[in-house]
Amino acid sequence: MFKETYKIIGVMSGTSLDGIDLAHINFTIKDNKWRYQILESETISYSHDWLNKLKVAVSFSEENLIELNENYTELLGNIIKSFIERNSISNIDAVCSHGHTILHQPQNGFTLQIGNLPQIAEIIQEKVVCDFRVQDVKLGGQGAPLVPIGDRILFSEYDYCLNLGGFSNVSFEDNSKRIAFDISPVNTVLNFYSNKLGLDYDDKGKIARSGKVDSNLLNELNALNYYKKSFPKSLGFEFVKEIVLPLIEKYSISIEDKMHTFTEHIALQTSLALPNKTGKILITGGGAYNDFLIERMQYHLPNIQIIIPNNKTLEFKEALIFALLGVLKLRDEINVLSSVTGAKMDHSSGVVY
């Protein structure tokens, strides 16, 4: 007999490196309908040292990656433990953690999320469900995006669910199948240029707004091969480091113009990615605070109703959904859709410690 209520800690660290999201969530399931309540939630920023390590880890040797994984698992375990203690949370069913993506090369049968070593359960002294992507890649899938099953279960009233994080990804129903894919880089690029100006991010897109479009750069960005591919498809930081940034850096234009042009590129690629340009779209992730980006999206999608939810859902949706993926794993229910990732079959992914 399955339980009807679950107390879960959901944990997510995204490619935009804005920190570790932690959310204490109560799930209830009644008559096959899942409901959630986000209780205590917090984002723990990375120290300067960790930020620098994670930015360059894509180039680490195998030996250095092993050491990084051990150290990051210890860091993550202690952050989760402190969150639980600070908020006096008890009777937890599980901690469900994504870890932090360092390498994502599904075409080579490989993906690495650090922070998913068995010692995390020893540090926290709770049941941990983690490492959700590896099994899907082994089954021939992209290992991403994994959030869409949560979109289907928790946010079915929206025609589209769009997350604007380090990368943008969208999910929607098409002929009773959930379709999802990464659209383009977002904050991985915008934050890179904000950092060059000594800022963590571009507040409300003000810097990008002050620039102007370079049409040659925009055309080159839009012509990148990734956008011609059909789904399932996903992006990793390698794409930004090896293709996008070198392309932008060829242009001797101001940072403001680069950011303005890239914002236009994101908005345009989003509009091209949606098969039907009407209905309601739920937008979450840090990019939802970028007023300039949202305006440009609305410009390219005049017949779409853009909905930005309350702050807790906006900021912690991915932590929420990885918490749900963990619960589904504990129930031995499907938590990854092959229609989304391209794997051989739907499956229940993740490791339980």
N, C-alpha and C positions, 0 to 999 in steps of 0.2 A: 504493500500500500504506500503510494507516494505521499509526501507531505503536501500541505496546502500553503504553507508559509515558509519562507527562507530568509535568514539574516546573513547578508553577504557583504564583504568588502570588495569593491571593484577597483582595480589599479591599472592605470594606463600611462605610458610615456610615449609621446608622439614625436614624429620626425622634426617638428618645428622647434624642439628643445626648449619649450617654455616651462618645463618642469614635470613632476610626477603628480598625476591626478589621482586622488583617493576619494572614494565615496562609499559611505555606509548606506546600504540599500535594503529595504524590506520588499520582498516579492510575495505576491499572493497569486494563486491560481484557483479559479473556480469556474466550473462549466467550460473548461478548456480556454478560458480567457485570462491572460496574464495581466497583472497590474503591478505598478511599482511606486515606491515613495523614496525619494532621495533624502536622507536625513543629514548627518554631518558630512561635510565635503570640504576638501582643501587641495590646493596645488602647492607642492613644495618645490621651490626653485632649485636649480642646480648651482653648486658653488662654481666660481670662476674656473677652478682647476678641472672639475668634472665636465663643464661645458666645453672647454678646450679639448679634452680627451675625446669626448663623444663626437665632436666636429671632425676630428681627423682619423677616427678609428677605422673608417672604411679602407684606409691604406695600411693598417697594422699587419704585421706578420702573424702567422698562425699561433706562434708562441705568445706573442703579446696579446692576442685576442683571448687566449685561454686565461691569462692572468687578469685581463680586463673583466672577463665574465665572472670570475671568482670575486673580484673586488666589488663589482657592481651588484652581484647577488647579495653580498654582505650589506652594502649601502641600502639597497632596496628593502631587504628584510628588516633592518633597523628602523627605517622610515615608517614602514607599515606597522611595526610593533609599537613605535612611539605614538602613531595616530590612534591606534586602538586604546592604548593606555591613557592618552590625553583626553579622549572622549568617553572613557569608562564604558567601552563597548564589551558586552559579554554574550555568551551563548551564540557564538558565530558558527554558522554551518560551514562556511569556507571563505578563504581569501582567493579571489580569482584575478590573476595578474597576467597582463600581456607581456611584460618585459619591455626592452628597448631594441628596436631593429637597428642592426649595424650593417648587415649584408642581406640583400634580397635579390637573388638571381635564380628565379624559378626555371628559366630557360636552361640553366645548368644543373637543375635538380637540387638547388641549395637555398636555404634561408637561415639567417641567424638572428635570434632575439636573445640578448644577454639578460641575466637576472632570473633565469629559469632553472638554476641548479637545485638539486635536492636539499641543499643546506638551508634554503629559504624557509622551509617548513620547520626546521630545527630552531632557527632564529625566532620565528614568530610564535612557535608552539601552537599552531593551528593547522587544520587541513588546508592544503594549497592546491588549486587547479591552475595550470599554466601551460606555456609552450603550445599554443593553439595552432600555429601555422605549419609546423614541420610535417605532420602527417599528410596534410593536403598536397604539399609539394611532392611527397613520396607517391601519392596517388595520381600524379601527373597534372595537378592543379597549379594555379598561380600562388596559392597560399594567401591570397588577398583578392578583394576585400572580404573580411569576415563579418563586418557589422550588418550586412543586409538582412540576415535572418532575424536580427533584433529589430530592424526597421519593419519587417513584415509582421512580427509578433506584437510590437509595442506601439508602432506609429502607422498603422494601416490606413488611417484616415487621410493621409497625404498622398498625392500622386507621385511626388518625388521626395526623397530624402537626400540632401546634399550636405556633405561635411567639408568645411574649408579649414584644413589644418596645414601641415607641412606640404601635403598634396591635397587636391580636391578629389572626392569620390562621390558617386551618385548611385542610388538604387531605386528601382521601380518594378512594378508588375508588368509583364508583357505576355499575353496569352496564358495566364495562370502560372507563369514561371517568373521567379525573381531574377532580374538582370541587374548586374552591378559592375562597375569598373572604375579605375582611377582616370580622372579627366586630364589633369595637368598639375605641374608644381604650383604651389601658392606661396606659403610663408617660408619655405626653404629658400626661395629666391628673394622675396621682398625683405625678409629679415637679414639676409646676407648683405643687401645694400644699405639697410638701416644701420647695421653694425658698422659699416664703413663710415657712417656719419656719427658714430659714437652713441647710437641709440639701440635699445633692445628690439624695438619694432616701430613701425610707422603708425602713430596714434591716429585712428580713424581715417587713415589714408591721406593725411594732410600733405605729406611730402610728395607722394605720387600725384596728387591733385595739382600741385604747383608746377609740375613739369608739362611736357607736351609729347604727343605721339611722334615717334620716328617711324614713318611708314615702311621704310626698307627693312628695319629690324622686325617690325610687326609681321611683315610678309614672310621673312625668313623663319621666324618662330612658328608661324601658322603652317609652314611647309614641312615641318619636322615629320619624319617617318612615323613616329608613334601615333600621331593623330589620324593617319590613314588606316591603321590596324583596326580590325573589328574586335569586339570583346569575345571572350574574357581577356583582359589585359590589366597589368598593374605596373606601378612605378616604384623605383627605389632611389636612394640618394645618389647612386652611381649615375643615373640619367642627368641629374642636375650638375654634378661635378664634371662629368666627361663631355656632355653635349650642350646643355643649356647655358651655363655660365661662360664657357669659352666662346660661344656664339655671341652672347651679349657683349662680352669684353672686346670683341673685334671693333665695336663702335666707339668712336671718340666723342661721346655725348655726355651730358651731365648725368649724375646719379638720379636726379629728379626725373629727367626724361626717360632713363632706363626703367625706373619704377612705374612711371605713368604708362609707358608702352607695355610693360609686362602685365600691369593691371588690366589694360584693354585686351591683351591676349587671353588672360584667364576668363574674362567676361565673355569674350567671343567664343572660346572653346567650350564654355559651359552651355551657351545657347545652341551650338552645333551638336552637342552631345545628347540633348533631350529630343526624343523622337516626336513628341507631341508638345507644342509650345503653349498649351493651355493647362489650367488646373491649379493646384496648390503645391508649393514647394516648401518644405521645412529646411531651414538653413541653420547648421550648428557649427561649432569649432571656432577657434580664435578669429578667423577671417570674417565671421559674422559681425564683428565690431568695426570692420573696415568700411565706413560709410561710403567712401568713394567707390570701392569695389562693388558694393551692393547696388549703388546707383547705376553703375555701368552694366551690371547684370540686368537690372530692371529695364534699362534702355534697350538692350538686345532681346529682352523677353517681355514685351509690353503687355501680353495677354496672360502672363503667369502671376498668380498671387503669391508674393513672397511672405513667408511667416517665420519670424525669429522668436523662439520660445523664451520662457523665463530663464534667468541667468544660470540656475542650477542645471537645467536640461541642456542649455547651450554649451556650457563649459564641461560638463561631466557626462555627456551622452556616450562617449566611447568607453569610459570606465563603467557606466551603467550596462552597456551591452556586453562587455567582456564578463561582467558579473553574471549576466543572463546566460552567456555561453558556458560558463562554469557550472551553473545550476543544471543546464541541459545535459552536460557531460556527466554530472553526478546521477542524473536520472536515466543515463544511457540513452538519451534521445538525440536525434539529429541536430547538430549545431553548425554544420557547414553545408552549403548548397552547391552541388556540382554545376548548376545552371549559372552560378556566379563565378566560380573559380576555374571551371573547366576540368575538375577532377573526374576520375572514372565513375564515381558514385557519390551520392549524399553520404555523410558520415558524422560520427560523433568524435570530435577531435579534442586533444588536450591531454595533459599528463596530471595524474593525481598523486600528490605526496602526502 
